[in-house]
Amino acid sequence: MDGLETGQWTDDESLFDGAAIGGRVRAVLERTEAAHRRSAARLRASGRDDRASLIERSAAWVRFDLDEPLAAQQLYAAAAQLERARGIHGLANRALEAVLSLARAERGNIQLADPASGVLRIISHHGFDPEFLHHFALVDDDGSACGRAAMRGAQLVIADVLTDAGFEPHRTIAAASGFRAVQSTPMTDKAGRLVGVVSTHYPRPFVPQARDMRLIKRYADLVGRILATRLHAAVADGSSTADLGTARAHSGAFPAGVTP
């Protein structure tokens, strides 16, 4: 699975101490993080909250590199491998495979978000039958995990679909599909615009570990940027019919002349 097997995401603290990053590199990263946070604070003080949020996200990923240097290297290498995937669907399939490994899950899907309506459409899936795919073919509600994650712009976990009141409309399909828990993570481009959502599903009540969620979030952020670039390119150069159809459905997210 391109170096993303669960067992390789070690929790051995000795691998994540200061020695894992050279002292000079660590100092540069720490200065970069501090500069980002100062800039974000100034922007918030001037009322530019959206821009501040983007810079705070950059600061958070610098902190991720400091805290998890080996895991960060693996994530960046895995994301770079996505560039070799053929087509948007091929890219999504490979990305989903990696997320399933990170999430310790056997079922999941990736959805793209329509930029105009916000509707989510499945473009990659693993472990589900046609009934599930039909039920979640188009998602625009705040009851499902993916819908909530998209609307809130944040990761969301439903530890048990039987006790989550908002999920009630989807309990029948959950039972038929054999899952009791789900996590959903938004994918965004570098400007913070929603590109889609990646979700993983579990057969029993479950809450992913905080570290796993952090790894999924970072990888989803990288995937979102790559997907956004690929979607934009498909419109620009008239890629395969399937890719072009997918891209045109989402091209409204990228005004003419603006790259994701």
LUMDOTOR-893304 format. One line per field, with one value per residue: residue in one letter; x, y, z of N, C-alpha, C in turn. Coordinates in steps of 0.05 Angstrom, whole numbers, always signed. Atoms other than C-alpha are relative to their C-alpha. Layout:
BEGIN
res a/...
n_x X/...
n_y Y/...
n_z Z/...
ca_x X/...
ca_y Y/...
ca_z Z/...
c_x X/...
c_y Y/...
c_z Z/...
//
This chain:
BEGIN
res m/d/g/l/e/t/g/q/w/t/d/d/e/s/l/f/d/g/a/a/i/g/g/r/v/r/a/v/l/e/r/t/e/a/a/h/r/r/s/a/a/r/l/r/a/s/g/r/d/d/r/a/s/l/i/e/r/s/a/a/w/v/r/f/d/l/d/e/p/l/a/a/q/q/l/y/a/a/a/a/q/l/e/r/a/r/g/i/h/g/l/a/n/r/a/l/e/a/v/l/s/l/a/r/a/e/r/g/n/i/q/l/a/d/p/a/s/g/v/l/r/i/i/s/h/h/g/f/d/p/e/f/l/h/h/f/a/l/v/d/d/d/g/s/a/c/g/r/a/a/m/r/g/a/q/l/v/i/a/d/v/l/t/d/a/g/f/e/p/h/r/t/i/a/a/a/s/g/f/r/a/v/q/s/t/p/m/t/d/k/a/g/r/l/v/g/v/v/s/t/h/y/p/r/p/f/v/p/q/a/r/d/m/r/l/i/k/r/y/a/d/l/v/g/r/i/l/a/t/r/l/h/a/a/v/a/d/g/s/s/t/a/d/l/g/t/a/r/a/h/s/g/a/f/p/a/g/v/t/p
n_x +17/-18/-13/+19/+11/+4/-22/-22/+4/-8/+4/-25/-7/-28/-3/+12/-13/-13/-22/+11/-4/-24/+4/+4/+27/+20/+1/+14/+28/+11/+3/+22/+25/+4/+6/+27/+20/+1/+14/+29/+10/+3/+23/+25/+4/+10/+26/-3/+0/-4/-29/-13/+5/-18/-27/-1/-2/-28/-15/+6/-14/-28/-1/+2/-26/-18/+9/+2/-16/-1/+26/+3/-15/+15/+24/-7/-8/+25/+14/-15/+7/+26/-4/-3/+26/+12/+27/+11/+10/-23/-12/+18/-2/-26/+1/+17/-14/-19/+16/+10/-22/-4/+23/+4/+27/+2/+20/-1/+6/-8/+20/-7/+22/+8/-6/+23/+21/-11/+8/-23/+4/-20/-17/-16/+11/-10/+14/+29/+17/+15/+20/-13/-8/+24/+10/-18/-9/+0/+4/+2/+13/-18/+3/-23/-26/-14/+14/-7/-28/-2/+12/-15/-28/-17/+3/+23/+2/+24/-10/+21/+22/+26/+5/-3/+27/+0/-5/+23/+10/-18/-5/+8/-21/-23/+3/-2/-28/-18/-18/+11/-15/-11/-14/-1/-20/+1/-24/+1/-23/-18/+14/+19/+26/+6/-2/+15/+0/-8/+13/-6/+22/-8/+22/+9/-4/-29/-11/-29/-19/-6/-23/+9/+16/-18/-13/+21/+5/-23/+0/+24/-7/-18/+17/+17/-15/-6/+25/+8/-18/+7/+26/-4/-15/+18/+16/-18/-11/+19/-9/+18/+28/+8/-13/+10/+27/-3/-13/+18/+20/-12/-18/+9/-15/-25/+5/-19/-26/-8/-7/+6
n_y -24/-23/-9/-11/+21/-9/+7/-17/-26/+7/-19/+1/-28/-5/-7/-27/-20/-21/+10/+8/-23/-14/-24/-23/+2/-4/-29/-14/+6/-13/-28/-2/+3/-24/-22/+4/-6/-29/-11/+6/-17/-27/+0/+2/-26/-19/+10/+17/+27/+21/+2/+10/+29/+14/-1/+17/+27/+4/+3/+26/+21/-2/+13/+29/+9/+1/+21/+27/-3/+24/+4/-21/+9/+22/-12/-15/+19/+13/-20/-3/+22/-4/-15/+19/+13/-7/-10/-9/+23/+15/-14/+3/+28/+4/-16/+14/+23/-9/-9/+24/+10/-18/+0/+27/+7/+17/-11/-29/-13/-28/-15/-27/-19/-19/-27/-18/+10/+14/+28/+19/+22/+21/+6/+23/+14/+27/+16/-6/+11/-20/-12/-22/-20/-14/-17/-23/-9/-29/-6/-29/-3/-2/+23/+18/-9/-15/-26/-17/-7/-19/-26/-12/-3/+13/+29/+8/+28/+11/+24/+21/-12/+6/-19/-27/-8/-12/+20/+18/+6/+18/+24/+25/+6/+7/+28/+18/-1/+12/-17/-12/-24/-12/-26/-15/-21/-17/-5/-27/-9/-16/-24/+8/+6/+28/+16/+25/+12/+28/+13/+28/+11/+21/+19/-2/-27/-4/-27/+1/-12/-27/-1/+9/-21/-21/+9/-1/-28/-10/+12/-10/-27/+3/+11/-21/-18/+14/+3/-26/-6/+18/-9/-24/+7/+15/-19/-16/+14/+19/+27/+21/-7/+4/-20/-26/-3/-4/-26/-22/-2/-13/-22/-25/-7/-13/-21/+0/-12/+4/+28/+9
n_z +0/+4/-24/-20/-17/-27/-17/+5/-13/-27/-22/-16/-5/+5/+28/+5/-17/+15/+17/+26/+18/-6/-16/+16/+13/-20/-7/+22/-1/-24/+7/+20/-14/-17/+19/+9/-22/-3/+22/-4/-22/+11/+19/-16/-13/+21/+10/+24/-12/+19/+6/-25/-3/+19/-11/-23/+10/+7/-25/-12/+14/-8/-26/+6/+10/-23/-19/+13/+24/+17/+12/+20/+24/+13/+12/+23/+21/+11/+16/+25/+18/+13/+25/+22/+5/+26/-2/-25/-15/-8/-23/-23/-9/-14/-24/-19/-10/-21/-23/-14/-16/-23/-18/-9/+8/+25/+17/+1/+25/+5/+14/+8/-6/+21/-11/-1/-18/-23/+1/+1/+18/-3/+24/-6/-24/-4/-20/-1/+22/+15/-16/-14/+20/+9/-22/-4/+26/-3/-28/-5/-27/-23/-17/+5/-9/+22/+4/-22/+3/+22/-8/-22/+7/-21/-3/-17/-7/-12/-14/+3/+16/-13/-22/+10/+9/+27/+21/+0/+27/+15/-16/+14/+19/-16/-9/+23/+10/-21/-14/-24/-5/+24/-3/+25/-1/+24/+16/+10/+16/-17/-8/-21/+12/-2/+24/-4/-27/-1/-23/-6/-15/-18/-5/-28/-11/+1/+2/+7/-18/+7/+18/+26/+11/+8/+24/+21/+6/+15/+27/+15/+9/+23/+21/+10/+17/+25/+15/+10/+22/+22/+10/+16/+25/+18/+15/+17/+23/+13/-6/+8/-2/-28/-17/+7/-11/-29/-5/+7/-21/-23/+9/-11/-24/+8/+21/+22/-6/-27/-5/-28
ca_x +0/+56/+89/+26/+13/-14/+44/+92/+60/+98/+82/+154/+169/+244/+232/+199/+248/+289/+344/+296/+304/+371/+380/+386/+324/+285/+304/+281/+215/+204/+217/+170/+115/+124/+123/+59/+24/+45/+19/-47/-55/-45/-95/-147/-137/-151/-214/-185/-206/-208/-136/-116/-147/-105/-41/-59/-69/+1/+28/-7/+26/+95/+81/+61/+128/+163/+122/+119/+179/+182/+107/+108/+161/+119/+56/+92/+122/+54/+23/+78/+61/-9/+19/+32/-40/-77/-139/-180/-213/-147/-119/-180/-175/-102/-115/-172/-129/-78/-132/-161/-93/-83/-153/-147/-211/-235/-291/-293/-306/-284/-334/-324/-364/-403/-377/-444/-491/-445/-474/-425/-417/-380/-321/-284/-307/-285/-326/-396/-453/-498/-551/-503/-477/-548/-568/-507/-501/-517/-509/-533/-557/-527/-546/-492/-421/-395/-449/-433/-358/-367/-413/-370/-303/-276/-265/-325/-333/-398/-377/-443/-495/-549/-541/-528/-595/-575/-557/-626/-648/-589/-592/-627/-574/-520/-548/-555/-483/-455/-425/-436/-384/-356/-305/-306/-250/-257/-207/-191/-148/-92/-141/-183/-241/-276/-257/-289/-294/-260/-297/-280/-330/-325/-366/-371/-377/-309/-270/-204/-143/-125/-59/-93/-142/-84/-49/-114/-125/-55/-60/-130/-103/-48/-98/-145/-92/-72/-144/-159/-99/-119/-191/-169/-120/-174/-216/-157/-130/-192/-170/-207/-283/-293/-243/-269/-341/-320/-277/-330/-379/-329/-295/-338/-293/-236/-250/-217/-143/-141/-104/-122
ca_y +0/+48/+49/+66/+0/+12/-23/+27/+86/+72/+105/+94/+161/+150/+159/+227/+263/+323/+280/+260/+330/+364/+421/+473/+449/+446/+518/+541/+505/+533/+604/+592/+568/+628/+676/+645/+651/+724/+739/+704/+743/+809/+789/+770/+836/+872/+830/+787/+721/+680/+696/+685/+616/+596/+619/+584/+520/+529/+538/+475/+435/+462/+439/+371/+366/+382/+333/+276/+282/+209/+204/+271/+244/+182/+224/+270/+211/+178/+243/+250/+181/+204/+248/+184/+160/+159/+202/+234/+168/+132/+185/+181/+105/+106/+161/+121/+60/+100/+131/+62/+41/+103/+96/+21/+10/-37/+6/+78/+127/+193/+245/+308/+370/+410/+481/+513/+469/+435/+367/+309/+256/+190/+181/+125/+71/+5/-48/-24/-53/-18/-5/+38/+73/+90/+116/+161/+177/+251/+278/+348/+337/+350/+282/+240/+244/+267/+321/+348/+347/+385/+438/+449/+444/+398/+325/+289/+222/+185/+134/+96/+110/+78/+131/+191/+227/+264/+200/+169/+176/+133/+78/+28/+32/+30/-35/-65/-44/-70/-8/+23/+79/+129/+185/+238/+287/+347/+355/+427/+463/+510/+568/+529/+516/+449/+398/+336/+290/+223/+176/+110/+62/+11/-52/-36/+27/+59/+124/+130/+147/+221/+208/+170/+227/+276/+234/+227/+302/+318/+268/+291/+362/+340/+299/+358/+402/+349/+334/+408/+416/+354/+378/+445/+414/+367/+427/+465/+411/+369/+304/+238/+241/+213/+261/+320/+306/+301/+364/+406/+390/+421/+475/+529/+526/+556/+622/+631/+644/+622/+558/+517
ca_z +0/-21/+47/+86/+122/+191/+224/+194/+230/+294/+360/+385/+419/+408/+333/+342/+388/+369/+339/+282/+253/+248/+297/+243/+206/+270/+287/+218/+225/+295/+269/+211/+257/+303/+243/+217/+284/+291/+222/+237/+301/+264/+210/+262/+297/+231/+219/+163/+195/+131/+114/+186/+185/+124/+157/+221/+181/+152/+222/+245/+190/+207/+278/+250/+214/+280/+322/+271/+225/+202/+192/+155/+107/+94/+81/+33/-4/-10/-35/-87/-113/-127/-182/-222/-217/-283/-284/-229/-210/-209/-163/-117/-115/-94/-43/-12/-6/+34/+79/+94/+118/+161/+190/+203/+164/+109/+81/+57/+2/-28/-50/-90/-72/-124/-115/-129/-89/-40/-59/-48/-102/-93/-141/-105/-56/-26/+10/-7/-49/-99/-46/-5/-67/-89/-20/-15/-89/-74/-4/+16/+88/+156/+184/+151/+176/+108/+102/+171/+159/+93/+124/+185/+149/+203/+217/+247/+281/+294/+346/+340/+287/+331/+385/+341/+332/+269/+233/+244/+170/+149/+201/+157/+103/+156/+183/+114/+97/+163/+194/+263/+263/+213/+209/+155/+138/+90/+34/+14/-36/-14/-10/+40/-9/-1/-54/-24/+36/+52/+99/+132/+163/+219/+235/+310/+353/+347/+357/+319/+359/+361/+326/+270/+260/+256/+203/+163/+167/+141/+84/+65/+61/+13/-28/-33/-63/-114/-133/-141/-187/-228/-234/-259/-309/-336/-355/-383/-428/-444/-410/-418/-424/-353/-322/-361/-340/-267/-272/-307/-251/-203/-245/-215/-154/-196/-232/-299/-292/-220/-203/-142
c_x +17/+11/-18/-14/-1/+24/+24/-3/+5/-6/+25/+10/+29/+5/-9/+12/+15/+22/-10/+2/+26/-5/-5/-27/-22/-3/-14/-30/-13/-4/-22/-27/-7/-8/-29/-20/-1/-16/-30/-12/-5/-24/-27/-6/-11/-26/+2/+1/+5/+29/+15/-3/+19/+28/+2/+1/+29/+18/-4/+16/+30/+4/-2/+27/+20/-7/+3/+18/+1/-28/-5/+14/-15/-25/+7/+9/-24/-16/+14/-6/-27/+2/+2/-26/-12/-29/-9/-9/+22/+14/-16/+2/+25/+0/-17/+14/+19/-16/-11/+22/+5/-23/-6/-28/+0/-21/+3/-6/+11/-22/+11/-24/-5/+4/-24/-20/+10/-6/+25/-7/+23/+15/+18/-12/+13/-17/-30/-15/-16/-21/+11/+7/-24/-10/+17/+11/+3/-6/+0/-13/+21/-4/+23/+26/+14/-13/+8/+29/+3/-11/+16/+29/+19/-5/-24/+0/-27/+8/-20/-24/-27/-7/+3/-27/+0/+2/-25/-11/+17/+6/-6/+21/+26/-1/+3/+29/+20/+20/-14/+14/+12/+15/+1/+19/-2/+27/-3/+23/+17/-13/-21/-28/-4/+2/-16/+3/+9/-11/+9/-21/+10/-24/-11/+3/+30/+6/+29/+17/+6/+23/-8/-16/+18/+14/-20/-4/+22/+0/-23/+6/+18/-16/-18/+14/+6/-25/-9/+16/-8/-27/+2/+14/-18/-17/+17/+9/-18/+9/-21/-29/-9/+11/-12/-29/+1/+10/-20/-22/+11/+16/-10/+15/+24/-6/+21/+26/+10/+6/-5/+24
c_y +25/+11/+10/-22/+10/-5/+19/+28/-4/+22/+1/+29/+5/+8/+28/+21/+20/-10/-8/+22/+14/+26/+25/+1/+5/+30/+16/-4/+14/+30/+5/-2/+26/+24/-2/+8/+30/+13/-4/+17/+28/+1/-1/+27/+21/-10/-18/-30/-22/-4/-10/-30/-16/+0/-17/-30/-6/-4/-27/-22/+1/-14/-30/-11/-1/-23/-28/-1/-25/-5/+21/-8/-21/+11/+15/-18/-13/+19/+4/-23/+3/+14/-20/-15/+10/+9/+8/-24/-18/+12/-4/-29/-5/+15/-14/-24/+8/+8/-24/-12/+17/-2/-28/-9/-16/+11/+31/+10/+28/+13/+27/+18/+18/+28/+19/-8/-12/-29/-17/-23/-20/-4/-24/-14/-28/-13/+4/-12/+22/+14/+24/+22/+16/+19/+25/+12/+31/+6/+31/+5/+2/-23/-20/+12/+17/+27/+20/+10/+22/+27/+14/+5/-11/-30/-6/-30/-6/-26/-24/+11/-6/+19/+29/+9/+10/-21/-18/-6/-20/-26/-26/-8/-8/-29/-19/-1/-10/+19/+14/+27/+11/+25/+12/+24/+16/+0/+28/+6/+19/+26/-6/-6/-31/-13/-25/-9/-29/-11/-29/-11/-25/-18/+1/+28/+5/+30/-2/+14/+29/+3/-9/+22/+23/-8/+1/+29/+11/-12/+10/+29/-1/-11/+21/+19/-14/-4/+26/+7/-18/+7/+24/-6/-15/+19/+15/-14/-21/-29/-20/+8/-2/+22/+28/+4/+5/+28/+23/+4/+15/+25/+27/+9/+17/+20/+0/+14/-5/-30/-7/-1
c_z +0/+26/+22/+16/+28/+18/-3/+13/+30/+20/+18/+4/-7/-29/-6/+19/-17/-18/-28/-20/+8/+15/-16/-14/+20/+8/-22/+1/+24/-5/-19/+13/+15/-18/-10/+21/+6/-22/+3/+21/-10/-19/+15/+13/-19/-13/-25/+9/-20/-7/+24/+3/-18/+11/+25/-8/-9/+25/+13/-14/+4/+27/-3/-9/+24/+19/-12/-25/-18/-13/-22/-26/-15/-14/-25/-23/-12/-17/-26/-19/-13/-27/-24/-6/-25/+5/+28/+17/+9/+24/+25/+11/+16/+27/+21/+12/+23/+25/+16/+18/+25/+20/+12/-6/-26/-19/+0/-27/-1/-16/-9/+5/-24/+11/+2/+21/+26/+1/-3/-18/+3/-26/+5/+25/+2/+22/+1/-24/-13/+17/+15/-19/-10/+22/+3/-26/+0/+29/+3/+27/+22/+20/-3/+10/-21/-4/+22/-2/-21/+9/+21/-7/+20/+0/+19/+3/+12/+12/-2/-13/+13/+23/-9/-12/-28/-22/-4/-29/-15/+14/-14/-20/+14/+9/-23/-11/+21/+13/+23/+6/-26/+7/-28/+3/-26/-14/-13/-18/+17/+8/+21/-11/+0/-28/+2/+29/-4/+26/+3/+19/+15/+8/+29/+10/+3/-1/-7/+20/-10/-20/-28/-14/-10/-26/-24/-9/-18/-28/-16/-10/-25/-24/-12/-19/-27/-17/-12/-25/-24/-12/-18/-26/-19/-16/-20/-25/-13/+3/-9/+6/+29/+18/-6/+11/+30/+5/-6/+22/+24/-8/+10/+25/-8/-22/-21/+8/+28/+4/+28/+17
//
